[in-house]
Amino acid sequence: MTTVVQPSVAEQSEAEALHRFQTEAPESVRTALGMTATRIGGGVVLSMREDSTHFWSKALGFGVTAPVTARLVAEVCDFYRAARTPQATLQIAPAFLPEDWPEICAREGIVRGSSSVKLVCTTDEAVARADALAVPPAGIRVAPLAAEHALEWGTVMVRAFGAPVEHYAEMGAATVTRPGWHPYGAWLDGELVGTGTLFVRGDTAQFFAGGVLPHARGRGGQTALLAARARAARQLGCRVLVAETGAETPGTHNSSLHNMLRLGFQAAYERPNWSWRFALDEN
């Protein structure tokens, strides 16, 4: 069954989740990581000046309420210059890129990097696939997360992605009790080893922060986390599920991608990551 989800819905789902994830971090964390944010042309622009992972400074959600233009991109880059952001990633659905995109990139010093896959699925399809699989994970228990495990959950989340714990774990933990977020954990022999959450916006559920620690992988934990969140999304009245993961390149294998495809997600499109860097002569 083909899932039809407009790029506008998929892009705004991710953008609003990422905006909330960062802007709702504790003030002490925002200060330590140099976090600022704004909205430009219907999209969100997020800066984390002290981000050692170079992951969190992102601009996305464009092309929905206003076209992507040279002026809009210049405004985004000016924001990053003013924030003294070392580097940032612009993520724009291919359908929203203007004809003069190569000229815009040349003017602003933007270069193409790796790509991500935007995945979509109807909630009913994901739940039906999860029920059909009916294979319990090996020794893994998945359940909604209690508030008292928030910091532990945030720590496991960043460790699963190979990120530093200091400050980043608190950023993740802050979402656990926030409205709109629905976190889940995966336990192996009493140890929290996996994370995943939903961000609900209207009838759309954004999958976010899904990861399992290396020593607990290969047991079906990630698939169980996906299935649990799909069932939760249906209970919450969501019709559509949205997720992202890295695109495979020749010779690589992304287990997360294949786990989602197995659960009924479909690749809606690949979206390049467009990289901007603060020019040394602007210091």
Beta strands, then each sheet from edge to edge (+ up, - down):
strand 1: 35-40
strand 2: 43-48
strand 3: 58-60
strand 4: 87-91
strand 5: 111-122
strand 6: 140-144
strand 7: 181-188
strand 8: 191-201
strand 9: 204-212
strand 10: 240-246
strand 11: 266-277
sheet 1: 1+ 2- 3+ 4+ 11- 5+ 10- 9- 8+ 7- 6+
end
